[in-house]
Amino acid sequence: MTKFALFVRLEAKPGQEAAVADFLRSALPLANAESGTTAWFALKFGPSTFGVFDAFADEAGREAHLHGQIAAALMANAAALLSDLAPEKRSSWLMMESETGATR
């Protein structure tokens, strides 16, 4: 069961909005390869505001993700892409989960 989550808010530098979107698209295969990541969503809130929402079965999966390839690539490119070099990260615990295909 998925119990842990992570939300990261990203603000693109002016003129880097498309590059941030491309970076997030390129991260999907890496997220899919992480055995501890149960869900990964790239979000766009406005012209330059993006986010990532991840879910994990346990704290070990979340920690592995935070120290994995996506985080490393993001931090390596943060100075060129992001207006804030320390993106806002919020860890949380999921209270409920909907089952896909569940009868209501």
C-alpha positions in Angstrom: 0.0 0.0 0.0 1.2 3.5 -0.8 1.7 5.5 2.3 4.4 8.1 1.7 4.4 11.1 -0.7 6.6 13.9 -1.8 5.7 17.2 -3.5 8.3 19.5 -5.1 7.4 22.9 -6.5 9.6 24.2 -9.3 9.8 27.8 -10.7 11.4 28.1 -14.1 13.8 30.9 -14.9 12.4 33.3 -17.5 12.9 31.8 -20.9 13.5 28.3 -19.5 9.9 27.1 -19.2 10.1 24.8 -22.2 13.4 23.4 -20.9 11.9 22.6 -17.5 8.9 20.9 -19.2 11.3 18.8 -21.3 13.4 17.9 -18.3 10.3 16.6 -16.5 9.2 14.6 -19.6 12.7 13.1 -19.7 12.4 12.0 -16.1 9.4 9.7 -16.6 11.4 6.6 -17.7 13.8 7.1 -14.7 10.8 7.3 -12.3 9.2 4.3 -13.8 12.5 2.4 -13.3 12.5 3.1 -9.5 11.2 0.1 -7.7 10.2 2.1 -4.7 8.2 4.8 -6.6 4.6 3.7 -6.9 3.4 6.9 -8.7 5.1 9.9 -10.3 3.3 12.9 -11.7 4.8 16.0 -13.4 2.5 19.1 -13.0 2.2 22.5 -14.6 0.4 25.1 -12.6 1.1 28.2 -14.8 3.4 29.5 -17.4 6.6 29.1 -15.3 5.4 27.1 -12.3 5.8 23.3 -12.3 5.7 20.6 -9.7 6.3 16.9 -9.2 4.2 14.6 -7.0 5.6 11.2 -6.1 4.2 8.4 -4.0 6.0 5.5 -2.3 5.2 2.4 -0.4 7.7 3.2 2.4 10.2 5.7 3.6 13.1 3.8 2.0 11.5 4.3 -1.4 11.1 8.0 -0.8 14.7 8.3 0.4 16.0 6.3 -2.6 14.1 8.7 -4.9 15.5 11.8 -3.2 19.0 10.4 -3.7 18.4 9.0 -7.2 19.0 10.0 -10.8 16.2 12.4 -11.1 17.1 14.5 -8.1 20.8 14.4 -9.1 20.0 15.6 -12.6 17.6 18.3 -11.3 20.2 19.7 -9.0 22.9 19.5 -11.7 20.7 21.7 -13.9 19.1 23.8 -11.3 21.2 26.9 -11.9 20.4 27.0 -15.6 16.7 26.1 -15.3 15.3 27.2 -12.0 14.8 30.6 -10.4 15.1 29.1 -7.0 18.2 26.8 -6.5 16.5 25.1 -3.5 13.1 23.9 -4.8 10.4 23.7 -2.2 10.0 20.0 -1.1 7.2 18.7 1.1 7.2 15.2 2.5 3.8 13.8 3.5 1.9 10.7 4.5 -1.0 9.6 2.4 -4.2 9.3 4.4 -6.3 7.4 1.9 -5.9 5.6 -1.4 -8.4 4.9 -4.1 -8.2 1.5 -5.7 -8.2 1.6 -9.5 -11.3 0.0 -10.9 -13.0 -0.2 -7.5 -16.8 -0.5 -7.6 -18.6 2.4 -5.9 
